[in-house]
Amino acid sequence: MAAPSLAQGRFVVVGGGIAGVTCAERLATEFPSEDILLVTASPVIKAVTNFKQVSKTLEEFDVEEQPSTMLEKRYPNIKVIESGVKQLKSQEHKIFTEDGKQCIYEKLCLCAGAKPKLIFEGNPYVLGIRDTDSAQAFQNHLAKAKRIAVVGNGGIALELVYEIEGCEVIWAIKDKAIGNTFFDAGAAEFLIPKLTAEKFETAISCKRTKYTTEGSEKEEGSVAAADKLGSALGPDWHEGLHLKGTKEFCHKVHIETLCEIKKIYLQQEFKELQKTSLSFPKANSDNHNAHPDEELWPVYMELTNGKIYGCDFIVSATGVVPNVKPFLDGGNFALGEDGGLKVDQHMHSSVADIYAAGDICTASWEPSPVWQQMRLWTQARQMGWYAAQCMVADSLGESIDMDFSFELFAHVTKFFNYKVVLLGKYNAQGLDLDHELMLRCTKGQEYVKVVMQNGRMMGAVLIGETDLEETFENLILNRMDLSAYGEDLLNPNVDIEDYFD
């Protein structure tokens, strides 16, 4: 048998998502004469394009899928190895790829992302959406669907439910209100009317070029192949996908709150057990008057509130788990409570010469009072960039300060076609009960919430075109005592920017 081919690099990065690509690009720029090896299981990588620094901490960018050859063209010293990682031997400074290669590293950065937490593994009617291939499979199924169920309450679930047309949607969430990761109940109330409104906005043309892996369409049955991991989806992932079911109406969404899936039945089992499922509840009707469903469905879900609904398939959008498995045998890693590789303030893991960035890692330093880790695009980019800087500093024996992007949590995104800005402890995360909330809301236009503690602004949620993000960012960072302004802080007739420029 031929000996496995050997690759060697001073720096090796694992993962073709935002964190890994950003890290490799930064290293390639800092060390133009060194080979940087990027090991990725997917033939396409995720590149940051149209990057714009909106304010000190807020940044906007598009995420584009590109063939890895484009990355090698831009950075001649980046060599992409297209294969998954089978094993790590940290004592020998080696990783083994699934296609039989060995890579020897001086310093290694693990950016292998996270994988969807599927509610039920291996069920052909349960789809997890995390990467572009699974989104494609979802679209193929939706074209034939009359009713689907969506389980989960994060960003992907929110966008999905809003974008689906011509198909009944039963949305099961374990919280009281939608979008619990990002919003409080007030913001959820502000957004809900958009779920029933007809959408008049013209779709913006898709900013990302799509490359699907060859042959990915050949077997429809493999939709639940969650072990084949692509990179995570971009913030505008649904653009350019035709998310339309078979029916001739726009939105039909029924939300079941405070519940989870208890059991899933396939049609045969459901018939044998002689269970009764409910029809789609009528709009504005009392929740209890849903009638038994006459129709037979391919799959049924029983909720913890006792209700059973049939549907064509179930979308599992219940978050992600760090993808650490391939690395645990060969390295004695300290893990965070969420299962990620613990990293210190220099993105260094507990194993010598191994760093980690993005969704795979758990930030274990003492964070700034207004920053928290969330597995989002923006943080993947910041961590990948900063991890590279730390690797460079280590190699040159220099010291490095914590990057400014970890001073304040700041994220800008779009939900239901509204611009959404989240700053600091926007949901009062980890604050004691002595905090207070101030609200300003104009129906259908804007929703502004600030979190105050001891006269200081600790966080904010801005939905709509409020133009307050920079002012609020400064107020949070400067830790200024704002007690004197009281309610005027959110008074639309008081030009708050004039106070604090």
Disulfide bonds with the S-S distance in Angstrom:
none
